[in-house]
Amino acid sequence: MPVDLHETRLPGVGVKYTFPLALGGGRIAVILHNDGQRDVYYYRRAGDAEPIAVIELHDDEARQLGAVLGGAYERPKIVEDLELALGELSIEWVPVPDDSPAIGLSLAAAALRARTGVTVIAILREPEPVSGAQPGDVLQQGDTLVAVGKAGQFGPFRKLLAEGPFET
Amino acid sequence: VTLAELAVTVVLLGVLGLSAGRFGLSAIPAYLLAGLLLGPNEPEQLAIVRPSDVTEFVAELGLVFLLFFLGLEFSLGRLRGAGRHVGLGGAVDLAVNAGLGLVVGLAAFGPTLAGLVLAACIYVSSSAIAVKGLIDFRRLGDDETDLVLAILVFEDLAVALMLGFAATGGGGVSDSLVVVATALGFVTAGLAVSKWLARPLDRLLDRLPLEFFLLAVFGFLVGMAAIAEELGLSEAIGALLAGIVLSETSVREQIEERFFAFRDIFAALFFFVFGLSIDLSAFGQVGWIIGFAVVVTVVGKLTAGWAAGWLGGFTKRQGLNVGAALVAHGEFTVILATLASGNTLIAAADRSDLTAFAGLYVLITATIGVILMKESKQLGRLLFARSPEARLAES
């Protein structure tokens, strides 16, 4: 949804951006001073004469706030929830290298869990992903494995997947 | 002037400036007050600084720096960027307040150049005090603030045209024509130079080591001021033009950063030296002019704010905020009076009256203006009932 952003120059001061807020019906004005300071004015109603809050920020603080608001530090909600539930375990998405010696083997034959402790719980592939991976599922070129394990186990897991050796 | 006198002066400037800041007042009236206290006129117990060649010279440097910065911040692009309010709001303010100023000027000095200078002194508000107030009183986010700043830009432009005239005008018609022609020639030559030399100048300044960068800019500034003075124009015009030329270069921000400190020190001394010449005993002669001018200023600026606000689609309360921000007078009034005091074509009695007027008038309007500005929203709520549309929007 496009926001109705309004830009005005303030000669001798800097630039001002104002826009109305959909939630609560207020209005925000952001002032960029020529010396780098930023002010955020918040009016509770669009027509109010007095702002109810004014935030003054240095240049570096404003950039930090901007990055936080812009979502640069954001992680998808589902990942956060999973991490919470798993405790010290984590879930990683591991692509199978195109020249992996494991291609053509079943999960049981590759014995990934037995040799590294990492469990493959799903396989992402075209056209149909495998949601509950079974020991009999065979690895194919282009697969991405969704795997659960402890943090230190993923290094050996990736190495094994890329280099083998596997008994056939 | 001895070092001890300078030390006392600077300490007093600091103390008064700081305490003015504590009360939300601008530093400009505080510096004038410092000059008034330490100067040779009343109160005489404290008279430790006498106007001399040294104080004159320091004040001249302050004037040059003030106008240099005005020029630096002044470019056509910025003027266009300030938007639709500049023309309309500025014209309303000019018509109302220059008109009322002329009435006072005519009443005080008759149809002379002194009367014209007085009109300009009354017309032009203080950008420095208004901008400080807008920041201090949290007004930057308000819609009507755009209108205030636009009007100030218009005033700066109008006063730039007036400066040269205050310093050198006032002779017969042919003399005035010569002055105007010289001024136009000088400004045109300066702008042409800036157009063709901007890039080489830019490269040169960019490459210089810091020490020589400062010297080069300072030399250019003082040189332009000196040339303007030699041509029979005012040093103010030269300094203003130096600023305009350098405002188009890529080193503008660097210059502002490096010279802020110089400007602040010398501008403080400029206002101080002006304060030295304020003679409270002259209040008997100019008292009625000051009283008349203060009333006219408050009424005129509030009217102009209301009318410009109405034309720009603002409410009455917002118009009141605009007018209140324009009541304080400061740097330009003092600059105009200083330039006029050096113009021998104005009668000596008129010149000393102008000086006494400008100092006391700035002290009074700067104080009233800041108080009005601080309370204007409260005042608006008392005076004007909320419009039905606004009440509807609220519910």
Interface residues (C-beta under 8 A of the other chain):
Chain A: T8 R9 L10 P11 G12 V13 K16 T18 A29 I31 D39 Y41 Y43 R45 A46 G47 A49 E50 P51 V54
Chain B: E73 R78 L79 G81 A82 G83 S127 V131 L134 I135 R138 L140 G141 D142 D143 T145 D146 L149 A150 L152 V153 R317 Q318 K377 G380 A390 A393 E394
